[in-house]
C-alpha cells in the first residue's frame, strides 16, 4: 500500500485515490473460491449448465469479487507511514450490480471519503469503491468500505 503522511491522507479526503491493477477472474480462481466457501452453485462451477443461463457461462461469486478488494486496495489505499497493522471494520453498503463472467478482468476505483483518529494511534477510514469490469459499462459492485489502521 502506498505510504503517506497523516497530513497527506487528511488532505486526500473527498478525492479519488486512483485505480488498482487489473485482476483476471478465471475459472480456476472461481473453483477454488467455491471450495473455500462450500458454495458450488452451478452458475459458478458447471460450465455446461451455466451456458444455458442468461449469463451464457459461469460467473464469479459476488463475495469473490468483494474479497478481491484487499488486493486492489494494496495498489492505491494510503496508509500512515507508522502503520503497524490494518483491519477491516466493515461495509456501510455493498451492491452487486453486474456479474463477473469467468475470464474477465476487474479493477477497483477508490475514493477516500473519511479519515479520523478514533483513539491515539488508531485511525478509521472509509473508501467508496467501484469495481469495474473490463469492456463493460456496468460495474461489478459498489461499496463503502471501512477499515482501521494502528500506527
Secondary structure, 3 states (H helix, E strand, C coil): CCEECHHHHHHCCCCEEEECCCEEECHHHHHHHHHHHCCCCHHHHCHHHHCCCCCCCCECCHHHHHHCHHHHHHHHCCEECCCCEEEEEEEEEEEECCCCECCEEEEEEEEEEEEEEEECCEEEEEEEEEEEECCCCCCCEEEEEEEEEEC
